Amino acid sequence: MPNNRTLILRSRPEGMVKVEDFEVVDRPMPTPKDGEILVQNYYASLDPGLRKMLGATDGYWIPTPLGEPMATNTVGKVLESRHPDYKPGDLVTGTAYLQEYTAYAPGPMTWKVDPASRLSLSNSLGILGATGLTAYVGLLEVGRPLKGESVLVSGAAGAVGSAVGQMAKIKGCRVVGLAGGPEKCRRLIEEFGFDGAIDYKGKTREQLTAEIRALCPQGVDVYFENVGGIQLDAALACMNWGGRIPVCGLISEYNQTIDAEPMVNLFSIVGKVLRVEGFLSFTFKDIFPCALREIEEWILSGKLVYREHIADGIEAAPATFITLFTGQNDGKTVVKLADPTQI
Ligand SMILES: NC(=O)c1ccc[n+]([C@@H]2O[C@H](COP(=O)([O-])OP(=O)(O)OC[C@H]3O[C@@H](n4cnc5c(N)ncnc54)[C@H](OP(=O)(O)O)[C@@H]3O)[C@@H](O)[C@H]2O)c1
């Protein structure tokens, strides 16, 4: 009987998450209960939002208990099923734990992966999974940009942001991104086809406001928010009347222990009649099949490109998780737990 190597939360991080907050331990193989499937996880997703589940209370999911594994999306193979819709051998993506084998009840983020897909299996955690769907529903269902409008994206070189910018281009918008450093800004223009890029590093709110105004001379109609802080405040100053702000995430706050700089442009929400709307992608589950088909078509036709950052082995997960908050990750970040071609 194989061991089940599992990444557990050893201590609650205070401020920036540390490698020592986690530990890899052996756990017994789980046994599926009625309504559950036992899955061998090939890849596990590392998302910034997981940081919100490591605190004692403040999150959007159940806080991870100390000594227990982190919940995350995985893709793998069903080994045993006590659920009528799944059978052994099915490839499946769903919300499991960061471990080699998980028994879980299929939920809103669980679906079968087509074994004949021309894209690699890991993509079902990224562009053809939660990441692509988050970009799609956040931009198209919440932000609802019209052809010719200006779209500003923060975290623009990240997994979600780079997909948002390209989808906005597909819809005929003018797109500007905020990203950290000249290399990521170059990538926004040359690789992802943005019209403009702003390096936010070391800039004040006033400098960011001036740069956004320069690159969006007609104002911003949709600001896709991944970051928060002074980027949000600067964007508020540049929004057009009736603008929309889909709030996908606020990564600049996830490891923050000190009070954020006060916002000075909040009244723009009232004065410009803005619609500021938080969203969680899984609440749009009904449109996932259609959205996934459209995203796959865009990829196969070369309209949508993406980067993947694959860390090898569960031991690499803590250090790789930290790179999401230092900007050293390079695209959708996943951990490889087993090689699907060898099993
Ligand atoms: N609502 C939903 O359903 C949902 C689903 C998935 C993700 N999200 C959210 O979407 C956002 C992006 O996720 P992702 O998967 O695209 O992440 P990602 O690809 O890992 O991108 C993370 C990037 O964020 C930037 N960043 C990190 N710390 C920052 C800080 N303090 N200030 C400014 N930028 C910072 C870094 O890029 P730079 O080098 O450019 O700084 C980093 O590479 C996150 O806020 C996440 O929580 C929401």
The ligand as an SDF file (V2000), in Angstrom:
LIG
                    3D

 48 52  0  0  0  0  0  0  0  0999 V2000
  -12.0500   35.3900   -7.6530 N   0  0  0  0  0  0  0  0  0  0  0  0
  -11.6310   34.1970   -8.0790 C   0  0  0  0  0  0  0  0  0  0  0  0
  -12.4250   33.2840   -8.3340 O   0  0  0  0  0  0  0  0  0  0  0  0
  -10.1680   33.9810   -8.2550 C   0  0  0  0  0  0  0  0  0  0  0  0
   -9.6750   32.7880   -8.8090 C   0  0  0  0  0  0  0  0  0  0  0  0
   -8.2740   32.6730   -9.0400 C   0  0  0  0  0  0  0  0  0  0  0  0
   -7.4310   33.7300   -8.6830 C   0  0  0  0  0  0  0  0  0  0  0  0
   -7.9660   34.8620   -8.1130 N   0  0  0  0  0  0  0  0  0  0  0  0
   -7.1030   36.0060   -7.7810 C   0  0  0  0  0  0  0  0  0  0  0  0
   -6.5260   36.4730   -8.9780 O   0  0  0  0  0  0  0  0  0  0  0  0
   -5.3240   37.1500   -8.6860 C   0  0  0  0  0  0  0  0  0  0  0  0
   -4.2050   36.6640   -9.6150 C   0  0  0  0  0  0  0  0  0  0  0  0
   -4.0260   35.2670   -9.4530 O   0  0  0  0  0  0  0  0  0  0  0  0
   -3.0780   34.4600  -10.4380 P   0  0  0  0  0  0  0  0  0  0  0  0
   -3.4310   33.0460  -10.3440 O   0  0  0  0  0  0  0  0  0  0  0  0
   -3.0430   35.1460  -11.7600 O   0  0  0  0  0  0  0  0  0  0  0  0
   -1.6880   34.6680   -9.7460 O   0  0  0  0  0  0  0  0  0  0  0  0
   -0.2260   34.5020  -10.3310 P   0  0  0  0  0  0  0  0  0  0  0  0
   -0.1640   34.1370  -11.7400 O   0  0  0  0  0  0  0  0  0  0  0  0
    0.4950   33.6460   -9.3850 O   0  0  0  0  0  0  0  0  0  0  0  0
    0.2660   35.9790  -10.2410 O   0  0  0  0  0  0  0  0  0  0  0  0
    0.7510   36.4560   -9.0690 C   0  0  0  0  0  0  0  0  0  0  0  0
    1.4470   37.7540   -9.4440 C   0  0  0  0  0  0  0  0  0  0  0  0
    0.9260   38.7840   -8.6210 O   0  0  0  0  0  0  0  0  0  0  0  0
    1.9050   39.7880   -8.4930 C   0  0  0  0  0  0  0  0  0  0  0  0
    2.0450   40.1850   -7.0910 N   0  0  0  0  0  0  0  0  0  0  0  0
    2.3950   39.4040   -6.0520 C   0  0  0  0  0  0  0  0  0  0  0  0
    2.4560   40.1220   -4.9030 N   0  0  0  0  0  0  0  0  0  0  0  0
    2.1310   41.3930   -5.2570 C   0  0  0  0  0  0  0  0  0  0  0  0
    2.0060   42.6100   -4.5350 C   0  0  0  0  0  0  0  0  0  0  0  0
    2.2310   42.6670   -3.2050 N   0  0  0  0  0  0  0  0  0  0  0  0
    1.6650   43.7320   -5.2200 N   0  0  0  0  0  0  0  0  0  0  0  0
    1.4410   43.6880   -6.5490 C   0  0  0  0  0  0  0  0  0  0  0  0
    1.5270   42.5760   -7.2940 N   0  0  0  0  0  0  0  0  0  0  0  0
    1.8670   41.4380   -6.6500 C   0  0  0  0  0  0  0  0  0  0  0  0
    3.2260   39.1930   -9.0010 C   0  0  0  0  0  0  0  0  0  0  0  0
    3.4710   39.7380  -10.2890 O   0  0  0  0  0  0  0  0  0  0  0  0
    4.3870   41.0640  -10.4620 P   0  0  0  0  0  0  0  0  0  0  0  0
    5.7890   40.5530  -10.6240 O   0  0  0  0  0  0  0  0  0  0  0  0
    3.8100   41.7050  -11.6640 O   0  0  0  0  0  0  0  0  0  0  0  0
    4.2420   41.8710   -9.2190 O   0  0  0  0  0  0  0  0  0  0  0  0
    2.9280   37.7180   -9.1250 C   0  0  0  0  0  0  0  0  0  0  0  0
    3.7000   37.0880  -10.1330 O   0  0  0  0  0  0  0  0  0  0  0  0
   -5.0320   36.9160   -7.2110 C   0  0  0  0  0  0  0  0  0  0  0  0
   -5.4320   38.0570   -6.4970 O   0  0  0  0  0  0  0  0  0  0  0  0
   -5.9180   35.7360   -6.8740 C   0  0  0  0  0  0  0  0  0  0  0  0
   -6.2660   35.6990   -5.5150 O   0  0  0  0  0  0  0  0  0  0  0  0
   -9.2940   34.9890   -7.8960 C   0  0  0  0  0  0  0  0  0  0  0  0
  1  2  1  0
  2  3  2  0
  2  4  1  0
  4  5  1  0
  4 48  2  0
  5  6  2  0
  6  7  1  0
  7  8  2  0
  8  9  1  0
  8 48  1  0
  9 10  1  0
  9 46  1  0
 10 11  1  0
 11 12  1  0
 11 44  1  0
 12 13  1  0
 13 14  1  0
 14 15  2  0
 14 16  1  0
 14 17  1  0
 17 18  1  0
 18 19  2  0
 18 20  1  0
 18 21  1  0
 21 22  1  0
 22 23  1  0
 23 24  1  0
 23 42  1  0
 24 25  1  0
 25 26  1  0
 25 36  1  0
 26 27  1  0
 26 35  1  0
 27 28  2  0
 28 29  1  0
 29 30  1  0
 29 35  2  0
 30 31  1  0
 30 32  2  0
 32 33  1  0
 33 34  2  0
 34 35  1  0
 36 37  1  0
 36 42  1  0
 37 38  1  0
 38 39  2  0
 38 40  1  0
 38 41  1  0
 42 43  1  0
 44 45  1  0
 44 46  1  0
 46 47  1  0
M  CHG  2   8   1  16  -1
M  END
$$$$
